[in-house]
Amino acid sequence: MPPWGAALALLLAAIALLGLLARRLLRRLGRRAVGAGTPPGTGVRDAEEEEADGGGPADRFGPGREALPGGCRLLCKPSALAQCLLRALRRSAALEPGPRSWLSGPHLQTLRHFVLPAGPGPELAREYLQLADNGLVALDWVVGPCARGRRVTHAGGLPAVLLVIPNAWGRLTRNVLGLCRLALERGYYPVIFHRRGHHGCPLASPRLQPFGDPSDLKEAVTYIRFRHPAAPLFAVSEGSGSALLLSYLGECGSSSYVTGAACISPVLRCREWFEAGLPWPYERGFLLHQKIALSRYITALEDTVDTHKLFKSRSLREFEETLFCHTKSFPISWDAYWDHNDPLRDVDEAAVPVLCILSADDPVCGPLDHFLPTELFRSNPYFFLLLSRHGGHCGFLRQDSLPAWSHEVILESFRALTDFFRTEERMKGLSKHRGSFLGGRRRWGTLQKREASSSSSLDEIFSWKRSYTR
């Protein structure tokens, strides 16, 4: 795809949204003009006043919410790990409220990342990984520029690998590149995973990766572990790419090799999201981007899908259904497709802490009441939801040229996870050493009582445990 293709694909969406923003601004000015003549206490309150009083969309989720700086909320199941993460977030300077700017609107924050050119990014070294079916995926290793004073964030001086999964449309955004630059400065070794046919990766076989099929990602993680067997592995996904990461964590369980994960503006109820559709500027923009990206493979796909119908699709659902359900060799129903691609189908098997960062004004993910499974975060000790009032879709911008605050929070949470697991392992090691020391001086019955007492005390200190489901 030419370098101007992505910007052209979303240009119509930008123009349409600017019109919507103008109309919304006129309506807001009209409401303020009407409210100016009403007595105090009887007019319509401004949104900023409600937020100053602690109200807002985050307050309707009931118990399990923890207040954080900047009007954010953490929704999770109480546990020792949750308390550790909560302390790290309360100390985070990235969440401190700053002055509001004209870029604070949800549409402007979203469009800044998806429409504007990515600009000069970090230095990348690409590798192509041949899969079991002779398909190809690409791994872009971030090798520079390395800033002076680079901090190593893990014990032993061994940098952790940060696996970054872009959105499902194959658009490499400013958001992803900014995260990679910041992670490199903090001592991580970032690598970007590109699906078949995405971002210049050749389509070696006439097969694309379904929305929530983690089979290609499994092979990529296996290769990363082969290259860096002793390095901790963290994973971050962006937007619709979170379906792939969550599917991988659910299918692999405790064998995922991942220490911690984070999802920026994740799409969690994907089927409902496709069926409801996006606001038409985003729907048309993302759809046009996919058509431009796949147009170079139209000849290779003719034997597997109806390309004429595919490129005449008028919605993301129709495009997805034609590409993966109405195939010529093995057609399946829409229901069967989501039985195998719903990212939450095996969510109970996930054994890795996952931090989801979501904005209440996200124009792409949709209304929180319909597309946010809050019960997942209340009942599952591995899932944490950081909900902010502002940020748009994958925006979370700050003043000047500072990186998005979501990037800072994610890297700080990974550091907190590393410290938590290191402390947990140290306590387990001390417990075993104490038991072996007392074994030579105590009778067997006394030793059994002492070990039982020690085990119960550890259970009280660490109420959160890693469960190995497979």
RAFENUR-V832905 format. One record per residue. N is the residue number from 1. RES is the residue in three letters. SS is DSSP state (h for helix, s for strand, l for the rest). OMEGA is omega in whole degrees, 0 to 359 (* if undefined). BURIAL is b if it has 16 or more other ideal C-beta (glycine too) atoms within 10 Angstrom, else e. Layout:
N|RES|SS|OMEGA|BURIAL, N|RES|SS|OMEGA|BURIAL
This chain:
1|MET|l|180|b, 2|PRO|l|184|e, 3|PRO|l|180|e, 4|TRP|l|186|e, 5|GLY|h|183|b, 6|ALA|h|179|b, 7|ALA|h|178|b, 8|LEU|h|182|e, 9|ALA|h|183|b, 10|LEU|h|181|b, 11|LEU|h|178|e, 12|LEU|h|178|e, 13|ALA|h|180|b, 14|ALA|h|181|b, 15|ILE|h|181|e, 16|ALA|h|181|b, 17|LEU|h|176|b, 18|LEU|h|175|e, 19|GLY|h|178|e, 20|LEU|h|179|e, 21|LEU|h|179|e, 22|ALA|h|179|e, 23|ARG|h|179|e, 24|ARG|h|179|e, 25|LEU|h|178|e, 26|LEU|h|178|e, 27|ARG|h|180|e, 28|ARG|h|177|e, 29|LEU|h|178|e, 30|GLY|h|179|e, 31|ARG|h|180|e, 32|ARG|h|178|e, 33|ALA|h|178|e, 34|VAL|h|182|e, 35|GLY|h|182|e, 36|ALA|l|182|e, 37|GLY|l|181|e, 38|THR|l|180|e, 39|PRO|l|179|e, 40|PRO|l|178|e, 41|GLY|l|181|e, 42|THR|l|181|e, 43|GLY|l|178|e, 44|VAL|l|182|e, 45|ARG|l|178|e, 46|ASP|l|182|e, 47|ALA|h|180|e, 48|GLU|h|179|e, 49|GLU|h|178|e, 50|GLU|h|181|e, 51|GLU|h|179|e, 52|ALA|h|179|e, 53|ASP|l|179|e, 54|GLY|l|179|e, 55|GLY|l|179|e, 56|GLY|l|184|b, 57|PRO|h|183|b, 58|ALA|h|187|b, 59|ASP|h|184|e, 60|ARG|h|182|e, 61|PHE|h|173|b, 62|GLY|l|184|e, 63|PRO|l|180|e, 64|GLY|l|180|b, 65|ARG|s|177|b, 66|GLU|s|182|b, 67|ALA|s|180|e, 68|LEU|l|178|b, 69|PRO|h|178|e, 70|GLY|h|181|e, 71|GLY|h|179|b, 72|CYS|l|177|b, 73|ARG|s|175|b, 74|LEU|s|180|b, 75|LEU|s|184|b, 76|CYS|l|173|b, 77|LYS|l|181|b, 78|PRO|l|178|e, 79|SER|l|177|b, 80|ALA|h|178|b, 81|LEU|h|178|b, 82|ALA|h|178|b, 83|GLN|h|177|e, 84|CYS|h|179|b, 85|LEU|h|180|b, 86|LEU|h|177|b, 87|ARG|h|180|e, 88|ALA|h|180|b, 89|LEU|h|179|b, 90|ARG|h|177|e, 91|ARG|h|186|e, 92|SER|l|176|b, 93|ALA|h|181|e, 94|ALA|h|181|b, 95|LEU|h|180|b, 96|GLU|l|183|e, 97|PRO|l|178|e, 98|GLY|l|180|e, 99|PRO|l|177|e, 100|ARG|l|180|e, 101|SER|l|179|e, 102|TRP|h|178|e, 103|LEU|h|185|e, 104|SER|h|178|b, 105|GLY|l|185|b, 106|PRO|h|182|b, 107|HIS|h|180|b, 108|LEU|h|178|b, 109|GLN|h|180|b, 110|THR|h|184|b, 111|LEU|h|181|b, 112|ARG|h|182|b, 113|HIS|h|187|b, 114|PHE|h|184|b, 115|VAL|l|182|b, 116|LEU|l|177|e, 117|PRO|l|183|e, 118|ALA|l|180|b, 119|GLY|l|180|e, 120|PRO|l|182|e, 121|GLY|l|178|e, 122|PRO|l|178|b, 123|GLU|s|185|e, 124|LEU|s|173|b, 125|ALA|s|187|e, 126|ARG|s|171|e, 127|GLU|s|174|e, 128|TYR|s|182|e, 129|LEU|s|178|b, 130|GLN|s|185|e, 131|LEU|l|184|b, 132|ALA|l|180|e, 133|ASP|l|179|e, 134|ASN|l|172|e, 135|GLY|l|182|b, 136|LEU|s|166|b, 137|VAL|s|183|b, 138|ALA|s|174|b, 139|LEU|s|178|b, 140|ASP|s|178|b, 141|TRP|s|180|b, 142|VAL|s|186|b, 143|VAL|s|179|e, 144|GLY|s|356|e, 145|PRO|l|179|e, 146|CYS|l|183|e, 147|ALA|l|176|e, 148|ARG|l|181|e, 149|GLY|l|179|e, 150|ARG|l|184|e, 151|ARG|l|174|e, 152|VAL|l|190|e, 153|THR|l|184|b, 154|HIS|l|184|b, 155|ALA|h|178|e, 156|GLY|h|179|e, 157|GLY|h|181|e, 158|LEU|l|183|e, 159|PRO|l|177|b, 160|ALA|l|177|b, 161|VAL|s|178|b, 162|LEU|s|179|b, 163|LEU|s|183|b, 164|VAL|s|181|b, 165|ILE|s|179|b, 166|PRO|l|180|b, 167|ASN|l|185|b, 168|ALA|l|181|b, 169|TRP|l|179|b, 170|GLY|l|180|b, 171|ARG|l|177|b, 172|LEU|l|191|b, 173|THR|l|174|b, 174|ARG|h|180|b, 175|ASN|h|181|b, 176|VAL|h|181|b, 177|LEU|h|177|b, 178|GLY|h|177|b, 179|LEU|h|181|b, 180|CYS|h|179|b, 181|ARG|h|181|b, 182|LEU|h|180|b, 183|ALA|h|178|b, 184|LEU|h|178|b, 185|GLU|h|182|b, 186|ARG|l|174|b, 187|GLY|l|177|b, 188|TYR|l|175|b, 189|TYR|s|186|b, 190|PRO|s|174|b, 191|VAL|s|183|b, 192|ILE|s|180|b, 193|PHE|s|178|b, 194|HIS|s|180|b, 195|ARG|l|178|b, 196|ARG|l|176|b, 197|GLY|l|182|b, 198|HIS|l|172|b, 199|HIS|l|176|b, 200|GLY|l|177|e, 201|CYS|l|183|b, 202|PRO|l|175|e, 203|LEU|l|186|b, 204|ALA|l|177|b, 205|SER|l|183|e, 206|PRO|l|180|b, 207|ARG|l|175|b, 208|LEU|l|183|b, 209|GLN|l|177|b, 210|PRO|l|191|b, 211|PHE|l|184|b, 212|GLY|l|179|b, 213|ASP|l|185|b, 214|PRO|l|186|b, 215|SER|h|178|e, 216|ASP|h|179|b, 217|LEU|h|177|b, 218|LYS|h|180|b, 219|GLU|h|178|b, 220|ALA|h|178|b, 221|VAL|h|177|b, 222|THR|h|178|e, 223|TYR|h|178|e, 224|ILE|h|177|b, 225|ARG|h|177|e, 226|PHE|h|180|e, 227|ARG|h|183|e, 228|HIS|l|187|b, 229|PRO|l|184|e, 230|ALA|l|184|e, 231|ALA|l|173|b, 232|PRO|l|182|b, 233|LEU|s|174|b, 234|PHE|s|183|b, 235|ALA|s|178|b, 236|VAL|s|178|b, 237|SER|s|182|b, 238|GLU|s|172|b, 239|GLY|h|182|b, 240|SER|h|175|b, 241|GLY|h|179|b, 242|SER|h|178|b, 243|ALA|h|179|b, 244|LEU|h|180|b, 245|LEU|h|180|b, 246|LEU|h|176|b, 247|SER|h|179|b, 248|TYR|h|181|b, 249|LEU|h|179|b, 250|GLY|h|182|b, 251|GLU|h|185|b, 252|CYS|h|179|b, 253|GLY|h|181|b, 254|SER|h|179|b, 255|SER|h|184|e, 256|SER|l|182|b, 257|TYR|l|184|b, 258|VAL|l|178|b, 259|THR|l|180|b, 260|GLY|s|183|b, 261|ALA|s|178|b, 262|ALA|s|179|b, 263|CYS|s|179|b, 264|ILE|s|181|b, 265|SER|l|185|b, 266|PRO|l|170|b, 267|VAL|l|188|b, 268|LEU|l|176|b, 269|ARG|l|193|b, 270|CYS|h|182|b, 271|ARG|h|178|b, 272|GLU|h|180|e, 273|TRP|h|177|b, 274|PHE|h|185|b, 275|GLU|h|179|e, 276|ALA|h|181|e, 277|GLY|l|179|e, 278|LEU|l|168|b, 279|PRO|l|194|b, 280|TRP|h|176|e, 281|PRO|h|178|b, 282|TYR|h|179|b, 283|GLU|h|181|b, 284|ARG|h|181|b, 285|GLY|h|179|b, 286|PHE|h|179|b, 287|LEU|h|179|b, 288|LEU|h|178|b, 289|HIS|h|179|b, 290|GLN|h|179|b, 291|LYS|h|178|b, 292|ILE|h|182|e, 293|ALA|h|183|b, 294|LEU|h|182|b, 295|SER|h|180|e, 296|ARG|h|181|e, 297|TYR|h|186|b, 298|ILE|h|179|e, 299|THR|h|181|e, 300|ALA|h|183|b, 301|LEU|h|184|b, 302|GLU|l|182|e, 303|ASP|l|184|e, 304|THR|l|182|b, 305|VAL|s|176|b, 306|ASP|l|185|e, 307|THR|h|179|b, 308|HIS|h|178|e, 309|LYS|h|182|e, 310|LEU|h|184|b, 311|PHE|l|172|e, 312|LYS|l|180|e, 313|SER|l|182|b, 314|ARG|l|179|e, 315|SER|l|178|b, 316|LEU|h|178|b, 317|ARG|h|180|b, 318|GLU|h|179|b, 319|PHE|h|180|b, 320|GLU|h|182|b, 321|GLU|h|179|b, 322|THR|h|185|b, 323|LEU|h|188|b, 324|PHE|h|181|b, 325|CYS|l|183|b, 326|HIS|l|178|b, 327|THR|s|182|b, 328|LYS|l|184|e, 329|SER|l|185|e, 330|PHE|l|180|e, 331|PRO|l|178|e, 332|ILE|l|179|e, 333|SER|l|177|e, 334|TRP|h|178|b, 335|ASP|h|180|e, 336|ALA|h|179|e, 337|TYR|h|182|b, 338|TRP|h|172|b, 339|ASP|h|181|e, 340|HIS|h|185|e, 341|ASN|h|176|b, 342|ASP|l|184|b, 343|PRO|l|181|b, 344|LEU|l|184|b, 345|ARG|l|179|b, 346|ASP|l|187|b, 347|VAL|h|179|b, 348|ASP|h|180|e, 349|GLU|h|182|b, 350|ALA|l|181|b, 351|ALA|l|182|b, 352|VAL|l|176|b, 353|PRO|s|182|b, 354|VAL|s|176|b, 355|LEU|s|178|b, 356|CYS|s|179|b, 357|ILE|s|186|b, 358|LEU|s|178|b, 359|SER|s|179|b, 360|ALA|l|180|b, 361|ASP|l|181|b, 362|ASP|l|182|b, 363|PRO|l|182|b, 364|VAL|l|181|b, 365|CYS|l|177|b, 366|GLY|l|182|b, 367|PRO|l|182|e, 368|LEU|h|182|b, 369|ASP|h|185|e, 370|HIS|h|190|e, 371|PHE|h|179|b, 372|LEU|l|178|b, 373|PRO|l|185|e, 374|THR|h|181|b, 375|GLU|h|178|e, 376|LEU|h|182|b, 377|PHE|h|178|b, 378|ARG|h|189|b, 379|SER|h|184|e, 380|ASN|l|184|b, 381|PRO|l|181|b, 382|TYR|l|186|b, 383|PHE|s|182|b, 384|PHE|s|180|b, 385|LEU|s|173|b, 386|LEU|s|186|b, 387|LEU|s|178|b, 388|SER|s|180|b, 389|ARG|l|184|b, 390|HIS|l|178|b, 391|GLY|l|181|b, 392|GLY|l|178|b, 393|HIS|l|180|b, 394|CYS|l|179|b, 395|GLY|l|177|b, 396|PHE|l|185|b, 397|LEU|l|174|b, 398|ARG|l|182|b, 399|GLN|l|175|e, 400|ASP|l|184|e, 401|SER|l|179|e, 402|LEU|l|177|e, 403|PRO|l|179|b, 404|ALA|l|184|b, 405|TRP|h|177|b, 406|SER|h|179|b, 407|HIS|h|179|b, 408|GLU|h|182|b, 409|VAL|h|181|b, 410|ILE|h|181|b, 411|LEU|h|176|b, 412|GLU|h|178|b, 413|SER|h|177|b, 414|PHE|h|177|b, 415|ARG|h|178|b, 416|ALA|h|177|b, 417|LEU|h|180|b, 418|THR|h|178|b, 419|ASP|h|181|e, 420|PHE|h|181|b, 421|PHE|h|178|b, 422|ARG|h|178|e, 423|THR|h|180|e, 424|GLU|h|179|b, 425|GLU|h|178|e, 426|ARG|h|178|e, 427|MET|h|177|e, 428|LYS|h|178|e, 429|GLY|h|178|e, 430|LEU|h|180|e, 431|SER|h|179|e, 432|LYS|h|181|e, 433|HIS|h|179|e, 434|ARG|h|180|e, 435|GLY|h|180|e, 436|SER|h|179|e, 437|PHE|h|181|e, 438|LEU|h|183|e, 439|GLY|h|181|e, 440|GLY|l|185|e, 441|ARG|l|183|e, 442|ARG|l|172|e, 443|ARG|l|185|e, 444|TRP|h|181|e, 445|GLY|h|179|e, 446|THR|h|180|e, 447|LEU|h|179|b, 448|GLN|h|179|e, 449|LYS|h|183|e, 450|ARG|h|180|e, 451|GLU|h|177|b, 452|ALA|h|179|e, 453|SER|h|180|e, 454|SER|h|180|b, 455|SER|h|180|e, 456|SER|h|179|e, 457|SER|h|177|e, 458|LEU|h|178|e, 459|ASP|h|180|e, 460|GLU|h|181|e, 461|ILE|h|182|e, 462|PHE|l|179|b, 463|SER|l|177|e, 464|TRP|l|178|b, 465|LYS|l|174|e, 466|ARG|l|179|e, 467|SER|l|180|e, 468|TYR|l|190|e, 469|THR|l|181|e, 470|ARG|l|*|e
